[in-house]
Amino acid sequence: MRLNLDTPGGGNRITAYETDSVTINGRPVSHHVIVSAKRLEAWDITDLDSLTIEHLEVAFEEGVEVVLLGTGNRQRFPDTALMVAA
């Protein structure tokens, strides 16, 4: 999938990532976070296994089309039933 930069009027920018953090607007962030063009806030999830539909509803509030879940060194996917429900 090809992703293109589209930042009309600024917004939050992810410029780098490490195994334990992501750099947003020049600042490293090492906790769970929801990021969109207009939003940058802590996300109250502890790990992928505790992810619920309520957590995902918060991520989809703004009518987003794509959600990327960072899962660390190893690629992991949420439970299939949860992905279908979202």
Order of alpha helices (4+ residues) and beta strands (2+ residues): beta-beta-beta-beta-beta-alpha-alpha
